[in-house]
Amino acid sequence: QVQLQQSGPGLVKPSETLSLTCTVSGGSINSYYWAWIRQPPGRGLEWIGHIYDSGITYYNSSLKSRVTISVDTSKKQFSLRLRSVTAADTAVYYCAAKVVTVGYGFDPWGQGSLVTVSS
Amino acid sequence: QSVLTQPPSASGTPGQRVTISCSGSSSNIGSNSVYWYQHLPGTAPKLLIYRNNQRPSGVPDRISGSKSGTSASLAISGLRSEDEADYYCAVWDDSLSGSWVFGGGTKVTVL
């Protein structure tokens, strides 16, 4: 049973880079692809992007110029970097896993990380 | 403005049936499977429905999903207090280079 544990700072200054890591346990990293999803305060869920164990990535077009998702299969970790953050990037950030086979949803999810952008 | 349209709220008394709609287009719901998530405050979202109408193990059969054309719906029968939560539909959108899109979410209140 795959489990995800998120880590990273909860406060980031404007114009700096948000960095979060998700550690995978209990499963094979190459049976899934790995996603980041966020929820700004009072708003709905927003897909940020996802990565395959091969390194192939897909990004939300609205964030593509600022986002990098990477994977370290040896450490069973994947990471999110969001550059040049503003207050609009304040959100709860979730990592999530999705079975590569078409037809399966995001399951499981990490515990969520509230990241506040403020000076 | 979400690509998928959901009503902002829905409500019912215990035991009633509540239905939540999710409207999309040919590039998303019309072409791909729909997923539904339940989100309780302070917790991670939980997958309720995959592949339009399939329930993961542990999800009760009073929860059901359906899809027709470019719309989908989630039904909760025998409404219970623990069903009070936000519900989101999600689907892969084939437009441009592809992306996952979520509905705006529906807050279900148990009266």
Interface residues (C-beta under 8 A of the other chain):
Chain A: A35 G44 L45 E46 W47 H50 Y58 N60 S61 Y94 V102 G103 Y104 G105 F106 D107 P108 W109 G110 Q111 G112
Chain B: S2 S33 Y35 Y37 H39 T43 A44 P45 K46 L47 I49 Y50 R51 P56 Y88 A90 L96 S97 G98 S99 W100 V101 F102 G103 G104 G105
